[in-house]
Structure formats: C-alpha cells, structure tokens
Amino acid sequence: MKLDGVLPFARILLEKAVMKGGAAVDATMGNGHDTLFLTSLTGENGMVFGFDIQSDAIETTKKRLAENGAETWATLFHSGHERAAELIPDPFHGTLQGAIFNLGYLPGSDKSIVTKPGTTISAVSQLLGMMAPGGIIVLVIYHGHEGGAEERDKLLAFARGLDQKEAHVLQYEFINQKNNPPFILAIEKR
C-alpha cells in the first residue's frame, strides 16, 4: 500500500513541526514509543513532556528512554494530560512545537482505563494555547471500545468549532475499512 497508515502519517506530521532543540508532548505515553520518537526529533537539547495515569506506562517509558540513551531528554508526569498547563513549566508555554495523543486504552492492559472526552478536550485546549505558531497536535482516535464513540463525537464537534483563523484542522482516515478503524485529527496552530 502506498497510502500512509494513521500511525506513520501521525509521525510525518510531527516531523514537519518538531525540530531539534524544541519541545513536544506525548499526552498518552502508553508503552513509550511516541515519547521516544519525539525525543529523536527534539534531540538532547530539546525536551519532551510525557503524561500517563498508569504506573506501568511510566515505568515502561522510562525503561525505553534509558535503553536508547534519551532518559534526560524527557520529563514524565504520572498524571492526566488535563494538567498540562499546570505541570509543563512556564518557559515552555507558547513554544511547544508538537503533541500527540493515542486515545482509547493502553494495549495489553486494563481496558476499563480509557481516555475521556472531557479531560482530552481540556488537554487539547491547553496545549493549543501553549503551541508556538505552526505547532501541531495530532490525535489518533481509537473509537471501537466502550465510550470511544462518545469521545470521538465530542472531539469532532470540538475540532469543527475551532476558529479557522486560529487553527487548521485535518481529519485523515480510511473510509472503507471495517471494525472502527482509528483515524487522525490534526490541529495546526496558526
């Protein structure tokens, strides 16, 4: 297939926005793959802020960063992403270049622990305010689980309501796949 799947496309978008020495956010660390990817973009002189409410996600991400020599390139918060504006230090407000969310649940863990529309929208709003012009927030929306459709619908309504003078919003998805395939919402701050 020559079309990019949602995860490769998410990375392509982030590669366009996040530069060496910059700052980015992994709003749902999970297994730490995106945290590590973001550190490869920001480099040793940049910073990645990671959020997750599950202890296992924090430990897995710490281990992944350490195995790749990037443990000092990220600050991890054992907290929900809705506390982004409070926890990310003030000097980074207005300078963030990118953020990624993988919504739903942590693969291989308790499927009752899922992202919620209220906290996700709060986090996106905060991060959008903290982005530098040209910064991109990428949301990979997995909506096939209980509560996923509600989160999807509320996020779509929120994104459609963003003023086009303040942000560009893109929806990227395969429309002929079965079983609720994930899709991307990308928000670029103008």
Rosetta blueprint (number, residue, H / E / L):
1 M L
2 K L
3 L L
4 D L
5 G L
6 V H
7 L H
8 P H
9 F H
10 A H
11 R H
12 I H
13 L H
14 L H
15 E H
16 K H
17 A H
18 V L
19 M L
20 K L
21 G L
22 G L
23 A E
24 A E
25 V E
26 D E
27 A L
28 T L
29 M L
30 G L
31 N L
32 G L
33 H H
34 D H
35 T H
36 L H
37 F H
38 L H
39 T H
40 S H
41 L H
42 T H
43 G L
44 E L
45 N L
46 G L
47 M E
48 V E
49 F E
50 G E
51 F E
52 D E
53 I L
54 Q L
55 S H
56 D H
57 A H
58 I H
59 E H
60 T H
61 T H
62 K H
63 K H
64 R H
65 L H
66 A H
67 E H
68 N L
69 G L
70 A L
71 E H
72 T H
73 W H
74 A E
75 T E
76 L E
77 F E
78 H E
79 S E
80 G L
81 H H
82 E H
83 R H
84 A H
85 A H
86 E H
87 L H
88 I L
89 P L
90 D H
91 P H
92 F H
93 H L
94 G L
95 T L
96 L E
97 Q E
98 G E
99 A E
100 I E
101 F E
102 N E
103 L L
104 G L
105 Y E
106 L L
107 P L
108 G L
109 S L
110 D L
111 K L
112 S L
113 I L
114 V E
115 T L
116 K L
117 P H
118 G H
119 T H
120 T H
121 I H
122 S H
123 A H
124 V H
125 S H
126 Q H
127 L H
128 L H
129 G H
130 M H
131 M E
132 A E
133 P E
134 G E
135 G E
136 I E
137 I E
138 V E
139 L E
140 V E
141 I E
142 Y L
143 H L
144 G L
145 H L
146 E L
147 G L
148 G H
149 A H
150 E H
151 E H
152 R H
153 D H
154 K H
155 L H
156 L H
157 A H
158 F H
159 A H
160 R H
161 G L
162 L L
163 D L
164 Q L
165 K L
166 E L
167 A E
168 H E
169 V E
170 L E
171 Q E
172 Y E
173 E L
174 F L
175 I L
176 N L
177 Q L
178 K L
179 N L
180 N L
181 P L
182 P L
183 F E
184 I E
185 L E
186 A E
187 I E
188 E E
189 K E
190 R L
